[in-house]
């Protein structure tokens, strides 16, 4: 997995609440919604770097492929 950079983001509580509701409706975490919106804005402005990694995959992580299969 590629490394991720973390930073503090201060938001107005009402903005955070609206963002969290929107994220929930799209089955994303609030953090994933922020990244989605930033990537979209950068792309639309022609400023998304070509070497930017792909966004994290949505949904549950896959089980380890080396682990025993529980289905039998």
C-alpha positions in Angstrom: 0.0 0.0 0.0 1.3 3.4 -0.8 2.1 5.7 2.1 -0.4 8.4 2.9 0.3 11.8 4.2 -1.8 13.0 7.2 -2.5 16.6 8.3 -4.9 18.5 10.5 -7.9 20.1 8.8 -10.0 22.6 10.8 -13.6 22.9 9.6 -16.7 24.8 10.7 -18.8 22.3 12.6 -21.8 22.8 10.2 -19.5 22.2 7.2 -18.2 19.0 8.8 -21.7 17.8 9.6 -22.8 18.3 6.1 -19.7 16.6 4.7 -20.2 13.6 7.1 -23.8 13.3 6.0 -22.8 13.4 2.3 -20.1 10.8 2.9 -22.5 8.5 4.6 -25.0 8.8 1.7 -22.2 7.7 -0.6 -20.9 5.0 1.7 -17.6 6.7 2.2 -15.8 7.8 5.4 -15.6 11.5 5.9 -11.9 11.3 5.2 -12.5 9.5 1.9 -15.1 12.1 0.9 -12.7 14.9 1.5 -10.0 13.2 -0.7 -12.6 12.4 -3.4 -13.7 16.1 -3.5 -10.1 17.4 -3.5 -9.1 15.0 -6.3 -12.2 16.0 -8.3 -11.5 19.7 -7.9 -7.8 19.2 -8.8 -8.7 17.2 -11.9 -11.4 19.7 -13.1 -8.8 22.5 -12.7 -6.2 20.5 -14.6 -4.0 20.4 -11.5 -4.1 16.8 -10.5 -0.5 15.6 -10.7 0.1 12.7 -13.2 2.1 10.8 -10.5 -0.7 11.0 -7.9 -1.5 7.6 -6.6 -4.9 6.1 -7.2 -7.6 6.7 -4.6 -8.1 4.1 -2.0 -10.5 1.4 -3.1 -14.1 1.5 -1.7 -15.6 -1.3 0.3 -14.2 -3.9 2.6 -10.6 -5.0 2.2 -10.0 -8.3 0.5 -9.1 -11.3 2.6 -5.5 -12.3 2.6 -5.0 -14.5 -0.5 -2.6 -16.7 1.5 -5.1 -17.4 4.3 -7.1 -20.6 4.4 -10.5 -20.4 2.6 -13.3 -20.6 5.2 -15.8 -21.9 2.7 -14.3 -25.3 2.6 
